[in-house]
Amino acid sequence: MSTVLLAAQQQSTASMLVTFIPLVLIIVVFYFLLIRPQRKKDKEDALMRSNIQVGDEIVTAGGIIGIVFSVKDDTLVVETGGDRSKIRIKKWAVSQNLTVHEQQEAAAAAAREAKKSSKKIKDEISKSDEVQNDIEK
């Protein structure tokens, strides 16, 4: 009788695991497809907003384009239009910074150089492989 009870308990445990595996799998897929990319984008946006400087050209979430006139802790004064009108907005309302800074340019140049050097290395490796194949023949 006890062996039957033990077998029934093992079957119920196994069936419970099989029931929860798809749920866990769905949560993992949601994390990698939705949550993780959104967190990465939020961090990039926060970094962009924290790096806003006076003189940058920005676009707000409402579509207002202007030049930053002054920067406070959580607000910006933006100069818009030809009549030089100024408005005060919250930093969270900035959706784009259209000004490219030297740091970003330097990072982009470094990335281009790294790409070129890796291509040169690959070319040299392929040339050495060709030479080795010619020697073997």
DRENTORKOL-3810 file (N, C-alpha, C; in nm, 4 decimals):
REM DRENTORKOL-3810
@n.u->0.0820; n.v->-0.1182; n.w->0.0000; ca.u->0.0000; ca.v->0.0000; ca.w->0.0000; c.u->0.0865; c.v->0.1248; c.w->0.0000
@n.u->0.1970; n.v->0.1239; n.w->0.0750; ca.u->0.2830; ca.v->0.2419; ca.w->0.0836; c.u->0.3539; c.v->0.2684; c.w->-0.0485
@n.u->0.3836; n.v->0.1637; n.w->-0.1246; ca.u->0.4485; ca.v->0.1849; ca.w->-0.2538; c.u->0.3535; c.v->0.2524; c.w->-0.3516
@n.u->0.2255; n.v->0.2227; n.w->-0.3427; ca.u->0.1254; ca.v->0.2865; ca.w->-0.4287; c.u->0.1149; c.v->0.4346; c.w->-0.3929
@n.u->0.1149; n.v->0.4622; n.w->-0.2635; ca.u->0.1089; ca.v->0.6025; ca.w->-0.2178; c.u->0.2319; c.v->0.6793; c.w->-0.2614
@n.u->0.3466; n.v->0.6187; n.w->-0.2506; ca.u->0.4713; ca.v->0.6827; ca.w->-0.2910; c.u->0.4728; c.v->0.7096; c.w->-0.4413
@n.u->0.4258; n.v->0.6150; n.w->-0.5190; ca.u->0.4197; ca.v->0.6312; ca.w->-0.6645; c.u->0.3218; c.v->0.7422; c.w->-0.7016
@n.u->0.2119; n.v->0.7528; n.w->-0.6323; ca.u->0.1126; ca.v->0.8569; ca.w->-0.6592; c.u->0.1692; c.v->0.9946; c.w->-0.6256
@n.u->0.2444; n.v->1.0038; n.w->-0.5173; ca.u->0.3056; ca.v->1.1319; ca.w->-0.4810; c.u->0.4097; c.v->1.1743; c.w->-0.5845
@n.u->0.4872; n.v->1.0797; n.w->-0.6333; ca.u->0.5881; ca.v->1.1117; ca.w->-0.7342; c.u->0.5220; c.v->1.1570; c.w->-0.8634
@n.u->0.4117; n.v->1.0965; n.w->-0.9011; ca.u->0.3411; ca.v->1.1360; ca.w->-1.0231; c.u->0.2816; c.v->1.2760; c.w->-1.0082
@n.u->0.2274; n.v->1.3071; n.w->-0.8908; ca.u->0.1692; ca.v->1.4392; ca.w->-0.8707; c.u->0.2780; c.v->1.5466; c.w->-0.8708
@n.u->0.3940; n.v->1.5166; n.w->-0.8155; ca.u->0.5057; ca.v->1.6109; ca.w->-0.8174; c.u->0.5541; c.v->1.6333; c.w->-0.9598
@n.u->0.5653; n.v->1.5276; n.w->-1.0365; ca.u->0.6093; ca.v->1.5390; ca.w->-1.1750; c.u->0.5082; c.v->1.6169; c.w->-1.2583
@n.u->0.3813; n.v->1.5924; n.w->-1.2379; ca.u->0.2795; ca.v->1.6638; ca.w->-1.3147; c.u->0.2767; c.v->1.8123; c.w->-1.2766
@n.u->0.3046; n.v->1.8424; n.w->-1.1503; ca.u->0.3086; ca.v->1.9826; ca.w->-1.1077; c.u->0.4272; c.v->2.0543; c.w->-1.1720
@n.u->0.5418; n.v->1.9876; n.w->-1.1820; ca.u->0.6582; ca.v->2.0459; ca.w->-1.2484; c.u->0.6301; c.v->2.0706; c.w->-1.3962
@n.u->0.5669; n.v->1.9749; n.w->-1.4616; ca.u->0.5337; ca.v->1.9896; ca.w->-1.6032; c.u->0.4364; c.v->2.1052; c.w->-1.6225
@n.u->0.3510; n.v->2.1311; n.w->-1.5271; ca.u->0.2558; ca.v->2.2417; ca.w->-1.5358; c.u->0.3268; c.v->2.3759; c.w->-1.5234
@n.u->0.4273; n.v->2.3864; n.w->-1.4384; ca.u->0.4937; ca.v->2.5151; ca.w->-1.4151; c.u->0.6052; c.v->2.5466; c.w->-1.5152
@n.u->0.6572; n.v->2.4475; n.w->-1.5856; ca.u->0.7655; ca.v->2.4717; ca.w->-1.6814; c.u->0.7241; c.v->2.5703; c.w->-1.7907
@n.u->0.6074; n.v->2.5583; n.w->-1.8542; ca.u->0.5698; ca.v->2.6584; ca.w->-1.9559; c.u->0.5555; c.v->2.7990; c.w->-1.8981
@n.u->0.5055; n.v->2.8107; n.w->-1.7768; ca.u->0.4911; ca.v->2.9416; ca.w->-1.7135; c.u->0.6276; c.v->3.0062; c.w->-1.6911
@n.u->0.7223; n.v->2.9301; n.w->-1.6425; ca.u->0.8576; ca.v->2.9808; ca.w->-1.6204; c.u->0.9216; c.v->3.0183; c.w->-1.7535
@n.u->0.9003; n.v->2.9373; n.w->-1.8551; ca.u->0.9538; ca.v->2.9646; ca.w->-1.9875; c.u->0.8972; c.v->3.0946; c.w->-2.0452
@n.u->0.7695; n.v->3.1185; n.w->-2.0274; ca.u->0.7065; ca.v->3.2424; ca.w->-2.0749; c.u->0.7649; c.v->3.3628; c.w->-2.0026
@n.u->0.7862; n.v->3.3519; n.w->-1.8732; ca.u->0.8444; ca.v->3.4632; ca.w->-1.7970; c.u->0.9858; c.v->3.4930; c.w->-1.8447
@n.u->1.0652; n.v->3.3916; n.w->-1.8718; ca.u->1.2019; ca.v->3.4112; ca.w->-1.9213; c.u->1.2000; c.v->3.4793; c.w->-2.0578
@n.u->1.1122; n.v->3.4357; n.w->-2.1463; ca.u->1.1012; ca.v->3.4956; ca.w->-2.2798; c.u->1.0594; c.v->3.6418; c.w->-2.2689
@n.u->0.9616; n.v->3.6729; n.w->-2.1852; ca.u->0.9187; ca.v->3.8112; ca.w->-2.1648; c.u->1.0330; c.v->3.8965; c.w->-2.1125
@n.u->1.1127; n.v->3.8416; n.w->-2.0223; ca.u->1.2244; ca.v->3.9184; ca.w->-1.9688; c.u->1.3218; c.v->3.9566; c.w->-2.0792
@n.u->1.3623; n.v->3.8594; n.w->-2.1620; ca.u->1.4629; ca.v->3.8876; ca.w->-2.2644; c.u->1.4071; c.v->3.9647; c.w->-2.3832
@n.u->1.2800; n.v->3.9552; n.w->-2.4119; ca.u->1.2235; ca.v->4.0254; ca.w->-2.5266; c.u->1.1635; c.v->4.1618; c.w->-2.4923
@n.u->1.1157; n.v->4.1810; n.w->-2.3717; ca.u->1.0472; ca.v->4.3056; ca.w->-2.3367; c.u->1.1144; c.v->4.3850; c.w->-2.2256
@n.u->1.1390; n.v->4.3233; n.w->-2.1144; ca.u->1.1854; ca.v->4.3966; ca.w->-1.9960; c.u->1.3297; c.v->4.4427; c.w->-2.0115
@n.u->1.4196; n.v->4.3546; n.w->-2.0505; ca.u->1.5615; ca.v->4.3887; ca.w->-2.0602; c.u->1.5897; c.v->4.4982; c.w->-2.1625
@n.u->1.5355; n.v->4.4906; n.w->-2.2852; ca.u->1.5599; ca.v->4.5998; ca.w->-2.3801; c.u->1.5028; c.v->4.7333; c.w->-2.3334
@n.u->1.3883; n.v->4.7308; n.w->-2.2665; ca.u->1.3289; ca.v->4.8558; ca.w->-2.2184; c.u->1.4143; c.v->4.9181; c.w->-2.1091
@n.u->1.4689; n.v->4.8378; n.w->-2.0202; ca.u->1.5577; ca.v->4.8901; ca.w->-1.9162; c.u->1.6827; c.v->4.9520; c.w->-1.9768
@n.u->1.7371; n.v->4.8876; n.w->-2.0800; ca.u->1.8552; ca.v->4.9407; ca.w->-2.1478; c.u->1.8240; c.v->5.0755; c.w->-2.2115
@n.u->1.7090; n.v->5.0865; n.w->-2.2765; ca.u->1.6691; ca.v->5.2125; ca.w->-2.3397; c.u->1.6464; c.v->5.3206; c.w->-2.2341
@n.u->1.5858; n.v->5.2842; n.w->-2.1218; ca.u->1.5640; ca.v->5.3806; ca.w->-2.0138; c.u->1.6963; c.v->5.4343; c.w->-1.9592
@n.u->1.7965; n.v->5.3465; n.w->-1.9444; ca.u->1.9280; ca.v->5.3903; ca.w->-1.8966; c.u->1.9931; c.v->5.4847; c.w->-1.9966
@n.u->1.9829; n.v->5.4541; n.w->-2.1266; ca.u->2.0397; ca.v->5.5420; ca.w->-2.2294; c.u->1.9707; c.v->5.6787; c.w->-2.2291
@n.u->1.8374; n.v->5.6787; n.w->-2.2134; ca.u->1.7637; ca.v->5.8055; ca.w->-2.2086; c.u->1.8023; c.v->5.8877; c.w->-2.0862
@n.u->1.8165; n.v->5.8225; n.w->-1.9715; ca.u->1.8562; ca.v->5.8937; ca.w->-1.8499; c.u->1.9962; c.v->5.9523; c.w->-1.8642
@n.u->2.0870; n.v->5.8777; n.w->-1.9270; ca.u->2.2225; ca.v->5.9276; ca.w->-1.9507; c.u->2.2201; c.v->6.0475; c.w->-2.0448
@n.u->2.1382; n.v->6.0402; n.w->-2.1488; ca.u->2.1260; ca.v->6.1511; ca.w->-2.2429; c.u->2.0739; c.v->6.2759; c.w->-2.1720
@n.u->1.9738; n.v->6.2592; n.w->-2.0880; ca.u->1.9161; ca.v->6.3743; ca.w->-2.0172; c.u->2.0139; c.v->6.4326; c.w->-1.9157
@n.u->2.0945; n.v->6.3481; n.w->-1.8533; ca.u->2.1899; ca.v->6.3998; ca.w->-1.7546; c.u->2.3075; c.v->6.4705; c.w->-1.8214
@n.u->2.3338; n.v->6.4411; n.w->-1.9485; ca.u->2.4458; ca.v->6.5029; ca.w->-2.0197; c.u->2.4065; c.v->6.6261; c.w->-2.1005
@n.u->2.2859; n.v->6.6764; n.w->-2.0821; ca.u->2.2433; ca.v->6.7966; ca.w->-2.1552; c.u->2.3215; c.v->6.9159; c.w->-2.1025
@n.u->2.3734; n.v->6.9955; n.w->-2.1967; ca.u->2.4524; ca.v->7.1127; ca.w->-2.1615; c.u->2.3892; c.v->7.2374; c.w->-2.2231
@n.u->2.4292; n.v->7.3524; n.w->-2.1738; ca.u->2.3824; ca.v->7.4789; ca.w->-2.2292; c.u->2.4307; c.v->7.4886; c.w->-2.3735
@n.u->2.3399; n.v->7.5242; n.w->-2.4638; ca.u->2.3733; ca.v->7.5360; ca.w->-2.6048; c.u->2.3335; c.v->7.4163; c.w->-2.6874
@n.u->2.2908; n.v->7.3070; n.w->-2.6236; ca.u->2.2464; ca.v->7.1887; ca.w->-2.6975; c.u->2.1109; c.v->7.2150; c.w->-2.7619
@n.u->2.0913; n.v->7.1582; n.w->-2.8796; ca.u->1.9613; ca.v->7.1649; ca.w->-2.9448; c.u->1.8854; c.v->7.0388; c.w->-2.9072
@n.u->1.7639; n.v->7.0563; n.w->-2.8533; ca.u->1.6862; ca.v->6.9430; ca.w->-2.8043; c.u->1.5490; c.v->6.9404; c.w->-2.8686
@n.u->1.4848; n.v->6.8246; n.w->-2.8591; ca.u->1.3461; ca.v->6.8077; ca.w->-2.9007; c.u->1.2714; c.v->6.7524; c.w->-2.7808
@n.u->1.1583; n.v->6.8143; n.w->-2.7465; ca.u->1.0799; ca.v->6.7668; ca.w->-2.6332; c.u->0.9832; c.v->6.6591; c.w->-2.6789
@n.u->0.9204; n.v->6.5940; n.w->-2.5825; ca.u->0.8227; ca.v->6.4900; ca.w->-2.6133; c.u->0.7030; c.v->6.5483; c.w->-2.6872
@n.u->0.6753; n.v->6.6765; n.w->-2.6669; ca.u->0.5645; ca.v->6.7424; ca.w->-2.7357; c.u->0.6015; c.v->6.7935; c.w->-2.8732
@n.u->0.7274; n.v->6.7799; n.w->-2.9132; ca.u->0.7703; ca.v->6.8211; ca.w->-3.0453; c.u->0.8298; c.v->6.9601; c.w->-3.0526
@n.u->0.8519; n.v->7.0237; n.w->-2.9399; ca.u->0.9119; ca.v->7.1573; ca.w->-2.9383; c.u->1.0622; c.v->7.1431; c.w->-2.9572
@n.u->1.1156; n.v->7.2209; n.w->-3.0518; ca.u->1.2590; ca.v->7.2192; ca.w->-3.0787; c.u->1.3166; c.v->7.3500; c.w->-3.0284
@n.u->1.4258; n.v->7.3425; n.w->-2.9540; ca.u->1.4869; ca.v->7.4630; ca.w->-2.9018; c.u->1.6281; c.v->7.4401; c.w->-2.8563
@n.u->1.6899; n.v->7.5491; n.w->-2.8138; ca.u->1.8275; ca.v->7.5458; ca.w->-2.7654; c.u->1.8252; c.v->7.5674; c.w->-2.6145
@n.u->1.9004; n.v->7.4855; n.w->-2.5430; ca.u->1.9041; ca.v->7.4933; ca.w->-2.3967; c.u->1.9713; c.v->7.6237; c.w->-2.3561
@n.u->1.9020; n.v->7.7018; n.w->-2.2739; ca.u->1.9516; ca.v->7.8306; ca.w->-2.2278; c.u->2.0126; c.v->7.8188; c.w->-2.0888
@n.u->1.9495; n.v->7.7379; n.w->-2.0021; ca.u->2.0075; ca.v->7.7113; ca.w->-1.8700; c.u->1.9613; c.v->7.5750; c.w->-1.8214
@n.u->2.0434; n.v->7.5165; n.w->-1.7338; ca.u->2.0172; ca.v->7.3825; ca.w->-1.6810; c.u->2.0098; c.v->7.3915; c.w->-1.5296
@n.u->1.9019; n.v->7.3392; n.w->-1.4730; ca.u->1.8856; ca.v->7.3298; ca.w->-1.3274; c.u->1.8838; c.v->7.1813; c.w->-1.2906
@n.u->1.8506; n.v->7.1495; n.w->-1.1656; ca.u->1.8497; ca.v->7.0100; ca.w->-1.1214; c.u->1.7548; c.v->6.9235; c.w->-1.2037
@n.u->1.6277; n.v->6.9638; n.w->-1.2102; ca.u->1.5307; ca.v->6.8827; ca.w->-1.2827; c.u->1.4547; c.v->6.9612; c.w->-1.3899
@n.u->1.4974; n.v->7.0845; n.w->-1.4165; ca.u->1.4324; ca.v->7.1646; ca.w->-1.5200; c.u->1.5349; c.v->7.2249; c.w->-1.6152
@n.u->1.4859; n.v->7.2637; n.w->-1.7320; ca.u->1.5671; ca.v->7.3300; ca.w->-1.8332; c.u->1.4928; c.v->7.4547; c.w->-1.8792
@n.u->1.5661; n.v->7.5586; n.w->-1.9148; ca.u->1.5074; ca.v->7.6726; ca.w->-1.9818; c.u->1.5508; c.v->7.6615; c.w->-2.1267
@n.u->1.4505; n.v->7.6564; n.w->-2.2160; ca.u->1.4761; ca.v->7.6343; ca.w->-2.3574; c.u->1.4330; c.v->7.7582; c.w->-2.4350
@n.u->1.5208; n.v->7.8026; n.w->-2.5237; ca.u->1.4933; ca.v->7.9175; ca.w->-2.6099; c.u->1.4390; c.v->7.8638; c.w->-2.7414
@n.u->1.3191; n.v->7.9079; n.w->-2.7791; ca.u->1.2557; ca.v->7.8566; ca.w->-2.8999; c.u->1.2219; c.v->7.9707; c.w->-2.9944
@n.u->1.2150; n.v->7.9391; n.w->-3.1218; ca.u->1.1657; ca.v->8.0324; ca.w->-3.2221; c.u->1.2580; c.v->8.1483; c.w->-3.2503
@n.u->1.2201; n.v->8.2260; n.w->-3.3536; ca.u->1.2989; ca.v->8.3407; ca.w->-3.3952; c.u->1.2851; c.v->8.4582; c.w->-3.3014
@n.u->1.1753; n.v->8.4662; n.w->-3.2268; ca.u->1.1563; ca.v->8.5778; ca.w->-3.1341; c.u->1.2228; c.v->8.5540; c.w->-2.9996
@n.u->1.3007; n.v->8.4454; n.w->-2.9888; ca.u->1.3792; ca.v->8.4107; ca.w->-2.8702; c.u->1.2948; c.v->8.3958; c.w->-2.7438
@n.u->1.1778; n.v->8.3410; n.w->-2.7582; ca.u->1.0956; ca.v->8.3162; ca.w->-2.6400; c.u->1.1544; c.v->8.1995; c.w->-2.5620
@n.u->1.1433; n.v->8.2047; n.w->-2.4313; ca.u->1.2013; ca.v->8.1028; ca.w->-2.3441; c.u->1.0892; c.v->8.0314; c.w->-2.2704
@n.u->1.1036; n.v->7.9008; n.w->-2.2609; ca.u->1.0098; ca.v->7.8212; ca.w->-2.1833; c.u->1.0872; c.v->7.7335; c.w->-2.0870
@n.u->1.0254; n.v->7.7020; n.w->-1.9750; ca.u->1.0870; ca.v->7.6142; ca.w->-1.8766; c.u->1.0182; c.v->7.4788; c.w->-1.8843
@n.u->1.0980; n.v->7.3731; n.w->-1.8968; ca.u->1.0437; ca.v->7.2378; ca.w->-1.9071; c.u->1.1152; c.v->7.1465; c.w->-1.8083
@n.u->1.0554; n.v->7.0330; n.w->-1.7822; ca.u->1.1180; ca.v->6.9300; ca.w->-1.6990; c.u->1.2155; c.v->6.8491; c.w->-1.7844
@n.u->1.3192; n.v->6.7967; n.w->-1.7223; ca.u->1.4177; ca.v->6.7176; ca.w->-1.7958; c.u->1.3572; c.v->6.5901; c.w->-1.8545
@n.u->1.2593; n.v->6.5319; n.w->-1.7860; ca.u->1.2016; ca.v->6.4081; ca.w->-1.8343; c.u->1.1262; c.v->6.4287; c.w->-1.9654
@n.u->1.0937; n.v->6.5556; n.w->-2.0011; ca.u->1.0196; ca.v->6.5840; ca.w->-2.1236; c.u->1.1102; c.v->6.5872; c.w->-2.2465
@n.u->1.2415; n.v->6.5800; n.w->-2.2278; ca.u->1.3342; ca.v->6.5830; ca.w->-2.3413; c.u->1.3371; c.v->6.4436; c.w->-2.4037
@n.u->1.3106; n.v->6.4387; n.w->-2.5351; ca.u->1.3129; ca.v->6.3088; ca.w->-2.6016; c.u->1.4377; c.v->6.2883; c.w->-2.6857
@n.u->1.5011; n.v->6.3977; n.w->-2.7327; ca.u->1.6223; ca.v->6.3841; ca.w->-2.8129; c.u->1.7158; c.v->6.4999; c.w->-2.7866
@n.u->1.8436; n.v->6.4724; n.w->-2.7927; ca.u->1.9460; ca.v->6.5757; ca.w->-2.7913; c.u->2.0106; c.v->6.5721; c.w->-2.9291
@n.u->1.9891; n.v->6.6768; n.w->-3.0076; ca.u->2.0366; ca.v->6.6788; ca.w->-3.1457; c.u->2.1813; c.v->6.7210; c.w->-3.1586
@n.u->2.2429; n.v->6.7689; n.w->-3.0509; ca.u->2.3811; ca.v->6.8145; ca.w->-3.0542; c.u->2.4741; c.v->6.6971; c.w->-3.0267
@n.u->2.5753; n.v->6.6820; n.w->-3.1122; ca.u->2.6746; ca.v->6.5768; ca.w->-3.0931; c.u->2.7924; c.v->6.6372; c.w->-3.0173
@n.u->2.8292; n.v->6.5757; n.w->-2.9063; ca.u->2.9388; ca.v->6.6252; ca.w->-2.8242; c.u->3.0690; c.v->6.5576; c.w->-2.8634
@n.u->3.1790; n.v->6.6153; n.w->-2.8205; ca.u->3.3114; ca.v->6.5636; ca.w->-2.8537; c.u->3.3308; c.v->6.4218; c.w->-2.8012
@n.u->3.2769; n.v->6.3928; n.w->-2.6841; ca.u->3.2922; ca.v->6.2595; ca.w->-2.6261; c.u->3.2266; c.v->6.1547; c.w->-2.7149
@n.u->3.1081; n.v->6.1871; n.w->-2.7654; ca.u->3.0383; ca.v->6.0932; ca.w->-2.8519; c.u->3.1130; c.v->6.0762; c.w->-2.9834
@n.u->3.1669; n.v->6.1865; n.w->-3.0368; ca.u->3.2441; ca.v->6.1786; ca.w->-3.1598; c.u->3.3697; c.v->6.0935; c.w->-3.1389
@n.u->3.4356; n.v->6.1123; n.w->-3.0248; ca.u->3.5567; ca.v->6.0349; ca.w->-2.9949; c.u->3.5232; c.v->5.8863; c.w->-2.9808
@n.u->3.4120; n.v->5.8559; n.w->-2.9173; ca.u->3.3715; ca.v->5.7162; ca.w->-2.9021; c.u->3.3400; c.v->5.6542; c.w->-3.0383
@n.u->3.2742; n.v->5.7297; n.w->-3.1237; ca.u->3.2423; ca.v->5.6790; ca.w->-3.2573; c.u->3.3698; c.v->5.6581; c.w->-3.3386
@n.u->3.4655; n.v->5.7517; n.w->-3.3270; ca.u->3.5928; ca.v->5.7375; ca.w->-3.3991; c.u->3.6699; c.v->5.6162; c.w->-3.3484
@n.u->3.6697; n.v->5.5946; n.w->-3.2176; ca.u->3.7380; ca.v->5.4785; ca.w->-3.1608; c.u->3.6739; c.v->5.3481; c.w->-3.2096
@n.u->3.5424; n.v->5.3478; n.w->-3.2198; ca.u->3.4732; ca.v->5.2292; ca.w->-3.2695; c.u->3.5096; c.v->5.2027; c.w->-3.4157
@n.u->3.5188; n.v->5.3093; n.w->-3.4955; ca.u->3.5574; ca.v->5.2923; ca.w->-3.6363; c.u->3.7001; c.v->5.2381; c.w->-3.6467
@n.u->3.7907; n.v->5.2917; n.w->-3.5643; ca.u->3.9294; ca.v->5.2451; ca.w->-3.5660; c.u->3.9393; c.v->5.0984; c.w->-3.5248
@n.u->3.8631; n.v->5.0602; n.w->-3.4236; ca.u->3.8643; ca.v->4.9210; ca.w->-3.3784; c.u->3.8132; c.v->4.8293; c.w->-3.4889
@n.u->3.7128; n.v->4.8745; n.w->-3.5604; ca.u->3.6577; ca.v->4.7949; ca.w->-3.6694; c.u->3.7597; c.v->4.7798; c.w->-3.7817
@n.u->3.8307; n.v->4.8900; n.w->-3.8123; ca.u->3.9322; ca.v->4.8842; ca.w->-3.9166; c.u->4.0464; c.v->4.7910; c.w->-3.8773
@n.u->4.0909; n.v->4.8018; n.w->-3.7527; ca.u->4.2029; ca.v->4.7183; ca.w->-3.7084; c.u->4.1634; c.v->4.5712; c.w->-3.7057
@n.u->4.0399; n.v->4.5414; n.w->-3.6662; ca.u->3.9968; ca.v->4.4011; ca.w->-3.6662; c.u->3.9888; c.v->4.3487; c.w->-3.8088
@n.u->3.9501; n.v->4.4349; n.w->-3.9028; ca.u->3.9454; ca.v->4.3927; ca.w->-4.0431; c.u->4.0863; c.v->4.3664; c.w->-4.0955
@n.u->4.1822; n.v->4.4523; n.w->-4.0568; ca.u->4.3205; ca.v->4.4322; ca.w->-4.0986; c.u->4.3746; c.v->4.3006; c.w->-4.0447
@n.u->4.3439; n.v->4.2709; n.w->-3.9201; ca.u->4.3897; ca.v->4.1464; ca.w->-3.8585; c.u->4.3308; c.v->4.0264; c.w->-3.9319
@n.u->4.2017; n.v->4.0351; n.w->-3.9646; ca.u->4.1386; ca.v->3.9249; ca.w->-4.0379; c.u->4.2031; c.v->3.9074; c.w->-4.1744
@n.u->4.2345; n.v->4.0188; n.w->-4.2429; ca.u->4.3005; ca.v->4.0115; ca.w->-4.3727; c.u->4.4378; c.v->3.9462; c.w->-4.3614
@n.u->4.5131; n.v->3.9838; n.w->-4.2578; ca.u->4.6458; ca.v->3.9258; ca.w->-4.2381; c.u->4.6368; c.v->3.7762; c.w->-4.2091
@n.u->4.5386; n.v->3.7375; n.w->-4.1325; ca.u->4.5202; ca.v->3.5958; ca.w->-4.1016; c.u->4.4868; c.v->3.5189; c.w->-4.2285
@n.u->4.3974; n.v->3.5754; n.w->-4.3091; ca.u->4.3605; ca.v->3.5053; ca.w->-4.4329; c.u->4.4801; c.v->3.4976; c.w->-4.5284
@n.u->4.5638; n.v->3.6024; n.w->-4.5321; ca.u->4.6831; ca.v->3.5994; ca.w->-4.6165; c.u->4.7815; c.v->3.4936; c.w->-4.5681
@n.u->4.7993; n.v->3.4861; n.w->-4.4363; ca.u->4.8921; ca.v->3.3858; ca.w->-4.3832; c.u->4.8400; c.v->3.2455; c.w->-4.4091
@n.u->4.7080; n.v->3.2264; n.w->-4.4041; ca.u->4.6502; ca.v->3.0960; ca.w->-4.4365; c.u->4.6752; c.v->3.0607; c.w->-4.5832
@n.u->4.6627; n.v->3.1598; n.w->-4.6715; ca.u->4.6880; ca.v->3.1367; ca.w->-4.8138; c.u->4.8338; c.v->3.0990; c.w->-4.8375
@n.u->4.9256; n.v->3.1704; n.w->-4.7710; ca.u->5.0681; ca.v->3.1415; ca.w->-4.7839; c.u->5.0971; c.v->3.0010; c.w->-4.7332
@n.u->5.0374; n.v->2.9650; n.w->-4.6210; ca.u->5.0591; ca.v->2.8315; ca.w->-4.5649; c.u->5.0064; c.v->2.7247; c.w->-4.6593
@n.u->4.8917; n.v->2.7492; n.w->-4.7220; ca.u->4.8369; ca.v->2.6536; ca.w->-4.8182; c.u->4.9277; c.v->2.6406; c.w->-4.9401
@n.u->4.9865; n.v->2.7528; n.w->-4.9861; ca.u->5.0778; ca.v->2.7485; ca.w->-5.0986; c.u->5.2049; c.v->2.6703; c.w->-5.0632
@n.u->5.2523; n.v->2.6861; n.w->-4.9400; ca.u->5.3735; ca.v->2.6143; ca.w->-4.8960; c.u->5.3451; c.v->2.4644; c.w->-4.8905
@n.u->5.2264; n.v->2.4276; n.w->-4.8421; ca.u->5.1923; ca.v->2.2864; ca.w->-4.8310; c.u->5.1815; c.v->2.2206; c.w->-4.9672
@n.u->5.1429; n.v->2.2955; n.w->-5.0688; ca.u->5.1295; ca.v->2.2403; ca.w->-5.2044; c.u->5.2644; c.v->2.2241; c.w->-5.2624
END
